[in-house]
Amino acid sequence: MKYKTSLMDLKNEIDSIKKSHPGLRDDSAFVFWFLSAYLIEDKYDAAKSHLTGKQGGRGGEKNIDAIYIDEKNKQCNIIQGKFHVSDGVKEKRNDVLSFADLSLKPWESQSVLDAFYSKLDPIAAEKFSELVDLVKNKKYRLNLYYVTTGTCSQTIIDEAEFKVGQAQGLASISVQTQKGILRTLRDYLDDITPHIQPLKLKIVSEGVIQHEGSIHRFDPKTKIESWVVSACGSDIAAMYHKEGRKLFAKNIRGYLGETGINDSISNTIKKEPDNFWYYNNGMTIVCDLARKEQQGGEDFVIIEGAQIINGQQTTIELNRNQKDSRNTNILVRDYHSSKGRIRYRL
C-alpha cells in the first residue's frame, strides 16, 4: 500500500497516458487520468467522455474538458482539469466561477443556449446539448468537478458553491485541489478505482429507541478525529451495493462465506432485528474526511474515501438480507486524521 504520493508520481502517470495517447497534452492527459481514477471504471468510457484532442473537434472549450453521462445513477458530470507541474499555483477566481456558471446553463432560454453552443466545437456542443436534455427534462443530477494540482482559497470555493446553489435543479460542484488529487492518486495506485464517492450515512434518531445522536472526539496531539454513531443496517447495505468490494480494499481479511458466524449474523437480521445492535460488534471505518451535516432536519455523517477495516462480514450479510436490514441498527465508528489516512493494525 502506498501511503504517500507526490506530484512526481502523478507526472509519471500522466506521461504514461501520453505515450498511449500521443495527441494529448498534459492537461488533457490529467483529465483522462481523473476520469479513470475517480469516476469511470471502464477506460473506453473514459475515452468517450473526454472532449479535448479529438478528431473533428477544435480542442473542446476552455471550461469543458470532459462530459461523462452516468445513466445508471442518472447523473451528468462536467470536468475541467488544470495540471500544474510546480507547487503553489493558485487558481484564479474568474476561472473557477466561470466554470461554476455552467451549472445554470440547462435552464437558460434556447437563444442563450444557441449562442453558447456557437462557441463550442461540434463534439462539445452535441454532448452538452444531450446533457441539457437529461438534466432539465429527465431530472438527472448535474455534478461539476474543477480538478487542479494547484490550490484554491476557501473563499473562492464558497462563492462557487453558492453560485451552483442557484441552479433550478439538482447540482453540485467539487473543487479538488492538490491534496485531494494526491489522495485519489494513492488509492489509484492501490487499485481502488474508480474512487469511492463521498458516502452519506444517516444517524439514527427516530423510533421507540432513544438515541443521543453521535459521539464526536478530536485528539489535538494525534490529530485523529472520531465519530461514533448508530446507523440503519439498510444504509450500510446501500453503501456496499453502490461501491462493492472496493470498500474493503484496505481490509486484510476477506469475506469468509457461509460460516457459522455469518449464518448467525444473517439469522439475527432476519429473526431478531431489534437485538442486532446489542449482539453485533459494529463496524469500523477509516477515511480521508468525515463531517456531520444536517439536511431536512436529519443528521448525517458525510464520509469521504471510506474504507471498512472491521465489519466486512456484517456489511455483506446486511446486503444479502436487504429487506430485513431495514429493521436493524448498527454501531459505526469512523476515524480520520488531518495528517493523512490512519495506519492501523487489526
N, C-alpha and C positions, 0 to 999 in steps of 0.2 A: 504494500500500500504506500502510495506516495503522498506524504503529508504536506510538503512544501513545494510550491511551484513558483516559477518566475516568468517574467516577460520573455526571457530567452527560450524557456520551454515552449511557450506559445508560439514564438517566432519559428521554432523548429517544425511545429505542426503546420503553420502557415506555409512554410517553404515546401513541405511535403505535398500539400494540396496544390500548390502552384506547379509542381512537377507533373502531377496527374492532370491538371487543367491549365495548360500553358497560357491561355488567354486571360487569366485572372490576375489582377493586381493585388497588392497587399490587402487593401480594404475589402475587396470582393472576396478574396480567399478567407478573410476573417469572418465575413458574414456566412460564407458556406460552412465554415467550421462551427459557428454558433448554431446554425440550423441543425446540424448533425448532433452537436453535443447537448443542446438544450431543448429542442422542440420536436425533432423528427427522427424516428428510428431508422427509416429506410433512406439511404443516401441518394437513391434515384429520385425519391420525392423531394429531397433537399435540393437536388439539381434543378428539378422542375420549378421549384418555388423561387429560385434565385433569378433576379431580373437583370443584373449587370453583366456585361461581357457576352451577351447572347447575340447570335447571328440574327439579323433582321431588326435589332434594336439599336438605339443610339447611346446605349450605356445606362438605361434607366432614367431616373430623375433624382436630383440631389437628396431628396428626403425619403426616397423609397428604394431600398436595396433589395428587398425581398418581400413577397406576399405569400404566406402559407395559409391555405384554407383547410381547416381540420373539420371534415364533415362528420366524423364520429362524435366529436364533442361539441359540434355546432359553434365553432369559433373561427374568426378570421384574424390573422396575425400579420402585422406590418413591422418590418425590421429595418433599422438604419444602423450601420456599423462605422466606427471610427477606430482605425488601428494606428496607434502612435507607438513608435519604437522607443522614444525617450520617455523617461519618468516625469511626472509632474505636469503634464499638459492639461490645461483646464478647458473644459467645454464652454463654448460661448452661449450666452443666454439666448440670443436670437436663433441659433441653430436648434437648441432643444425645444424652444417654444414654437418655432415654425413646424417642427415635427409633430408636436402636440396638436397643432391645428388640424392635422389630418383626421383626428377623431370626430371633428364636426362636419366633415365633407359629406358623409352619406345623407345628411338631412338638408343639404343645400338645394336650391332650385336647379332645374335642369340647365338653365342658361349658365349658371355659375359653374356647374359640373362640366358643361361642354367647354367652357373657357379653360378650366383646369386640365381637362383631357388634352386640349390642344398643345399644352406644354410638355406632355409626356410622350415618350416614344411609343409606338404601336403596341408593343408587348405589355408595357406597364399600364397603358390606358385600358387595354382589354381586361387585364387582371383586376384592376381597380374597379372597373365597371361591374364585374362579377361580384366583387366584394360589397359594393354599394347595394346591390340587389339582395344579397344574403343578409346583410346587417339591417337594412331598412325594412324589407318585406318579409323575411323569414326569421327575424329576431336572433340572428347569430350574434354572439358576443364579439366585440372588437378589442383586440389586445395590441398595444403599441410597445415595441421594445427598442429603446435607444441604448445601444451597447457600445462601450468605449473602453479602451485601455488607459484612458486619461482619468481625470477626476471631474466632479461636478458638485457645486455647492448645494447644500440642502435648501437654500432659498429658491434656487432655480428649479429644483425638483418639486418643491411645494407649489410653485407657480404653474409648472407643467401639469401636475395632478389636479390643481384647481381648474385649469382650462379644460382638461379632459372630462372633469366632472360636470361640465355644462352640456355634454352630449345628450341627445334626446333618447338614446338607447343605452344598453349595457356596454360600457367602455372603460378601459383602464390603460395606464402607461407604467412601464417599468424602466427606470433609468439604471442601467447596470454599469458600474464603473470598475476600475482595475481590480479592486479587492474581490468583488463578486465574480468577475470573469475568471480570476485565478482559482477561486473555489470550484467553479464549474470545470475548469481545466483539470484540477486534481481528481474530480470524480470521473471525468472523461478518461483520464489515464488509468483509473481503476476499473474501467469498463462499466461504469454506471451511466449508461446512455439510453435514451436521452435523459437529461437532468430531471430529477424529481421536482415537480412543481410545488409551490407552497401549498400545504395542506391545512384545511380549516377544520378544527376539532371543537365541537360544541361541548361546553362544560355543562354537565347535567345539573339541573336546578329545579326541575318540576317533579310532580308526583307526590305520593304519600311519604316517601323517604325524604327527610330534611337534609339538605346539603349546605355546607357553609361556603361553597364556591371553590376557591383554589388556595393553595399554599404557594407563596412566592418567596424565594430566598436568593440573596445575592451575597457572594463571598468576595469582599474587596481585595483580599490577598491573592486568591487564585483566579479571580475574575470569572468564576463559574456562576452562572445564573440558572436557577432551577424552578420548575413549575410542577406541582403535584395536583392532579385534578381527577374527578370522576367523569368518565365519558360513557356514552352508549355503545354497546357492543356492535350495533349495526354501523356506526360511524367508523369503527376500526375495520370492519369488513369492507366498507366502501373504499377506505384508503388502499387496502390490498387489491380490491377489484380494479381500481384505477391504475395503480403503479406496479402491481405484481411483485415478483421476487427481487426487483431492484431495491425494495425496502430492506432487504436482509443482506445486502452486499457486504456490509461490514460485520455481519454476524458469523462467528466462526463455527456455529452449529447449523446443521441443515435440518430440514423437516424430517421427522422420524417416521412418518407414515402412520399406518393403523397399529399403534401400540396401545397397551393398556392405559397409559396415561392420557393419550389423545382420545381414546374411547370414553374415558371418564369426563374429560373436558366437554366432549360432544354431548354426553348424556346429561350433564349438568345444564348445558344450554337448552336442551330440549325439555327436560323434566323438572329442573329446579332453577329456572332463570333468576328468581328472586334471591337465591343464595349464591349466585355466581360471584358477586363482589366479595363475599366472605371466603369462598373456597379457593378462588384463583389468586395467585401471587401478583397479578398485574403485569404491566409491561414497561420497559424502559426504552426511551428514545434519546439518541444524541443527534444534534442538528447544528446547523450554521447559525440559526437565529430563531428565537421564539418570542412572541409578544401576545399580550392579551388585548382583545378588541371587543367592543360592544356593537352589535348590529341588530337593529329591530328589537331592542330591549333584551336581547340574549347575549350571553358572554361566550366568547370563543378564544381558543389559543391558535394563533397562526404559526405554523411550523415550516421553516424553510430548510431544505436539504435534509429531510428526515431519514434516519437510519434506525431501525428497530434492532437493538442488540440483545434484548431479552424479551421473549414473548412470541417467538416465531410460531410455535405450536398452537398457542392460543389464537393468534391472528388468523391462521389458516383454518382452524376449526370454526371460528366465528364466521368466516367467509363461506365455509361449506354448509353452515346452518343459518344462512342469511335471514330467513323468515323468523326463526326463533330468536336470533341475536338481538332483535329489536326490543326484546323484553329484558335484556341483561344490561348491567352496568359493570364497568371495569376501572381499576385504578391505573392511572397513567403517570409515569414520572418522565419528565423531559429536562434535558440538560444541554446547555451550550456555554461557550466561553468566548469573550472578545479576543482572546489570544489565539483563537483557531479551534477547529473541532477537537473535542476532548479525546485524548487517548484513554483506553480503558482496558481492564482485564476482567475476565469472567471466571 
